[in-house]
Every structure is written in structure tokens, then in C-alpha cells.
């Protein structure tokens, strides 16, 4: 309980100082798995109002070469806003006792709202983008009857999106077609804790003559989890017409929370959210094969 109280206090403190950034959902708890376990997750992940930083130039008005105008401050940093959603499949394998290895692949849409001199330009595309993730999770402390599990999760993700339209058009009455590509590289370190709770409500009805006792009960399990993420996001927006680049980097710390509901030993569902000044949310199904 002392460990759990310390974690809750840390989350409350971090929530006061964190900023939004694109991140990958974990989708799993800190609970240990048996050696040789194989688990597959299928889920949807959405992002809203996520910060993507660009260093577009020096002070004043600066722009990419394809008519996407930026407004730059003294340091040249511009905060664009991203939003989108994707379907993903994640494969997790634990060959030994404490370390899980995983990889994820997904496809989805993404739009980027870039502030300009007088308004915000929104970049969109017709074709879905791709997300690739690889990582590992190390269980530091196993889940017991009285203490939660604690784990550290390390991952690297790459996302790529193609933009072929901008709204409003850079010049009134002009063609809004563009040819831009956005690459996002994310390095993520998460510390999480979780604990499984078994809830059961049972009553007994006895038959004294027959000497029998009938028990009816409904029992189910809940496994809440949460923790803190450190994220480094590197962005690169390339104009495919002339080869020019605009990019940036941002570090942030943010809390996250989730809930896993197991149906059986091998099946369950989960939901996860990161909601401090921006939203990342996910929900899906998990299947364990051994």
C-alpha cells in the first residue's frame, strides 16, 4: 500500500506540470506473465489536440517552400496540433520470467493544424498512414495479494503520413493541392503499476432434509493500471516537390491510466487514456495463446 500511495502522489504532481504530446498506448498492465507466454492485442487508438513542435526558422513570418505558412517566435519554435486515429495489432512474447518483447503495426488517418500569419492551415491526406512500434517491458516487482506489480516499458515508434490537401488554401481561390510527408519518431519510457482485484458476491441456500448446500455467486476481476511516461517526439515535415524540410523535437512527461477486464485466463478487454491538455485514448481486445 505504501508503494501504491507513493505512485498516486507522483501522478498528481506530474499532472500539474505535464504538456500534451503524441504517445503510444501501452495496452498492457505491469502484471507478470508465465514464461513462454504469447499475447496478441487488437485495438483502436485516437489522438486529439496533440502538440507537434517545429523549428521553422528565426523570428517573424517563415514558411515551407510549398505555401504552408508558419508564424515563428524569437526561438523559431512553432506548436502545431495533430489529430487522428488508427487500428493497431500488437504481439507480445515473454520467453523467460521477467522481460516481455513486443512489436506493433497500425494504419490510420492523421491531420496537422499549422498556425500561420492570419489563420491555421490544416494538412490532410487521402491515404492512410502507417505506425511501427518495437519495445520491451521488464517486471520489477510481481503482483501479489498485498502489493501491486511495477514494471518499466521502453519503446520506439515511427509514424508516416502523406498530405495532399491543405485547408484553407494557402492563397484564396488557388488550388489546395500539396505534396507533403510527415514523419514522427517517438522514444518512450513508461513506469507503470497495476493490481488485480477479484470481486465476488455469493449467497448460500441450504436444504436441511437433503443435507445439501447450494451456492450461487457471480465473480469477476478488474485490473486497473497507471503510471508516468517520458516522451521524446521528433517531427519532420518534408515538401516532396522541392525536398525542403521543417522539423523539431519536444520532450515531455505525462501520466496515463487504464483498466483491464479479463474474461478468462486467455481473454480480456482494456481501455487506456492520457488526458492532460490533450487526449490519447485506446480500447481493444487481448488474446493469450500460451
Steps between C-alpha positions, in 0.01 A plus 500: 500500500791734569625453143152562360458821702836628379400432139170686538680800651749503213220489240322794663822705497585416140148587382554860608809548284457274196431617143332321210693289249437209266557168682444128457253316725645210697184287502650270763538501875813455713392150599745215434425226244603134505822419313428422134182712487378640168238775499336692213315831538267653241394856581411849383702804604391860456676834553350846536667839541851352517802733484755451220790745519676654197803726482399687186755782505593821676273774630222638284300318234655188351365229276572175323567514127159361402285783632446369856549816702629503859516774761829479692593653832848607612622142542339381176286233673145445372244276672275328245202288606445143380192277508413159363433135568638160408434130536795302637608143567757436772684169554660437843733210580658417835768231451618492863384625838513880513546659155235537228588592140242650264439649159197688365376604157213731417336708229287811534435861415663814638458874443730783600385855582782751446467861622574767239493879489120542500352149538582132549569277201382139535698238307314180409547196277288242320717195569546346846831540679701227671621449857782263600596436864756275671573476871547299816357493849686390814301400809682641803258376768234232444135541597417342836197491729613814684732692263458619139720400210751758374657494153710714267403522131739620225389554139587665170230594246500640150194648329476623141215700341458645151313831457354601164260782600508810718196688634449787459710529182823694548377763250125580470359347183813296436538124480522342845708203384834440674754220515631476857617208714503497882731263688472465878765317705409436862713367783299405807582385853211410730488394863171333589334322790197269502308269731229246430187500717254212523141602576252231597147500637369161611210376711418157638172312514489182707265203492514344849301192401720414207816614676600712200633851473450691176727797430427758237752769431619747241869581497714712268841665496617856440859607442554879508839631397674832461832675506721769354649534150803689379481576128731641237327585172699591187300636206600550136269657240646462150387675184523228236491756218825681587651282776491763777453392865344652811538313829536519875532312826308501828545324835217462748377304801137394534289260709273229359229270640337181379271212589524135396204263544589131453218270386704184545859388525555575132257782413435854610431860402674822594467877478769763552515879501740791523302819551713792620445799264447267205369148460638158407252217548485133403282193550522146374509126544782274625551131432762278666599182324736344752 
